[in-house]
Protein backbone atom coordinates (compact mmCIF):
# COMPACT_ATOMS: atom_id res chain seq x y z
CA UNK A 1 0.00 0.00 0.00
CA UNK A 2 1.46 3.34 -1.06
CA UNK A 3 1.36 6.18 1.42
CA UNK A 4 1.62 9.80 0.39
CA UNK A 5 4.41 11.80 1.94
CA UNK A 6 3.40 15.45 2.08
CA UNK A 7 2.87 18.52 4.22
CA UNK A 8 -0.39 20.36 4.93
CA UNK A 9 -1.44 22.14 1.76
CA UNK A 10 -1.35 25.95 1.74
CA UNK A 11 -4.48 27.07 -0.06
CA UNK A 12 -4.10 29.51 -2.94
CA UNK A 13 -6.70 31.54 -4.82
CA UNK A 14 -8.32 29.76 -7.74
CA UNK A 15 -9.41 31.27 -11.00
CA UNK A 16 -7.85 32.60 -14.13
CA UNK A 17 -5.11 34.67 -12.50
CA UNK A 18 -1.81 33.10 -11.45
CA UNK A 19 -1.07 32.42 -7.79
CA UNK A 20 2.11 31.58 -5.88
CA UNK A 21 1.77 27.87 -6.62
CA UNK A 22 1.44 28.57 -10.35
CA UNK A 23 4.51 30.82 -10.36
CA UNK A 24 6.63 28.29 -8.45
CA UNK A 25 5.43 25.44 -10.66
CA UNK A 26 6.43 27.39 -13.76
CA UNK A 27 9.78 28.34 -12.22
CA UNK A 28 10.50 24.72 -11.30
CA UNK A 29 9.67 23.53 -14.83
CA UNK A 30 11.93 26.21 -16.34
CA UNK A 31 14.80 25.33 -14.01
CA UNK A 32 14.48 21.63 -14.89
CA UNK A 33 14.57 22.42 -18.60
CA UNK A 34 17.51 24.81 -18.20
CA UNK A 35 19.42 22.15 -16.24
CA UNK A 36 18.95 19.66 -19.08
CA UNK A 37 20.20 22.25 -21.57
CA UNK A 38 23.31 23.00 -19.51
CA UNK A 39 24.15 19.29 -19.30
CA UNK A 40 24.05 19.24 -23.09
CA UNK A 41 26.13 22.41 -23.30
CA UNK A 42 28.76 20.92 -20.95
CA UNK A 43 28.97 17.75 -23.03
CA UNK A 44 29.52 19.81 -26.18
CA UNK A 45 31.89 22.45 -24.74
CA UNK A 46 34.84 22.98 -27.04
CA UNK A 47 37.39 23.69 -24.30
CA UNK A 48 37.94 23.34 -20.56
CA UNK A 49 37.29 27.00 -19.76
CA UNK A 50 33.90 26.96 -21.46
CA UNK A 51 33.08 23.63 -19.79
CA UNK A 52 33.86 25.09 -16.34
CA UNK A 53 31.68 28.16 -16.98
CA UNK A 54 28.75 25.97 -18.01
CA UNK A 55 29.36 23.74 -15.00
CA UNK A 56 29.24 26.70 -12.58
CA UNK A 57 25.90 27.85 -14.00
CA UNK A 58 24.58 24.27 -13.96
CA UNK A 59 25.47 23.82 -10.28
CA UNK A 60 23.71 27.09 -9.44
CA UNK A 61 20.64 26.01 -11.40
CA UNK A 62 20.30 22.64 -9.70
CA UNK A 63 20.77 24.25 -6.30
CA UNK A 64 17.99 26.75 -7.03
CA UNK A 65 15.85 23.96 -8.46
CA UNK A 66 16.20 22.04 -5.18
CA UNK A 67 15.30 25.14 -3.14
CA UNK A 68 12.13 25.70 -5.18
CA UNK A 69 11.16 22.03 -4.87
CA UNK A 70 11.70 22.10 -1.09
CA UNK A 71 9.60 25.27 -0.76
CA UNK A 72 6.78 23.69 -2.75
CA UNK A 73 7.01 20.52 -0.65
CA UNK A 74 6.88 22.52 2.59
CA UNK A 75 3.75 24.31 1.37
CA UNK A 76 2.10 20.99 0.48
CA UNK A 77 2.08 21.69 -3.25
CA UNK A 78 4.33 18.74 -4.05
CA UNK A 79 3.74 15.28 -2.63
CA UNK A 80 5.55 11.97 -2.94
CA UNK A 81 4.44 8.38 -2.64
CA UNK A 82 6.24 5.98 -0.36
CA UNK A 83 7.49 3.05 -2.44
CA UNK A 84 6.89 -0.51 -1.39
CA UNK A 85 10.03 -2.44 -0.42
CA UNK A 86 9.12 -5.18 -2.91
CA UNK A 87 9.01 -2.71 -5.81
CA UNK A 88 12.36 -1.21 -4.79
CA UNK A 89 13.91 -4.69 -4.62
CA UNK A 90 12.50 -5.60 -8.04
CA UNK A 91 13.86 -2.39 -9.58
CA UNK A 92 17.27 -2.97 -7.98
CA UNK A 93 17.36 -6.51 -9.32
CA UNK A 94 16.39 -5.35 -12.82
CA UNK A 95 19.01 -2.56 -12.88
CA UNK A 96 21.69 -4.88 -11.47
CA UNK A 97 20.98 -7.36 -14.25
CA UNK A 98 21.15 -4.62 -16.89
CA UNK A 99 24.47 -3.46 -15.43
CA UNK A 100 25.85 -7.00 -15.54
CA UNK A 101 24.71 -7.36 -19.14
CA UNK A 102 26.54 -4.15 -20.06
CA UNK A 103 29.70 -5.34 -18.28
CA UNK A 104 29.75 -8.68 -20.09
Order of alpha helices (4+ residues) and beta strands (2+ residues): beta-alpha-alpha-beta-alpha
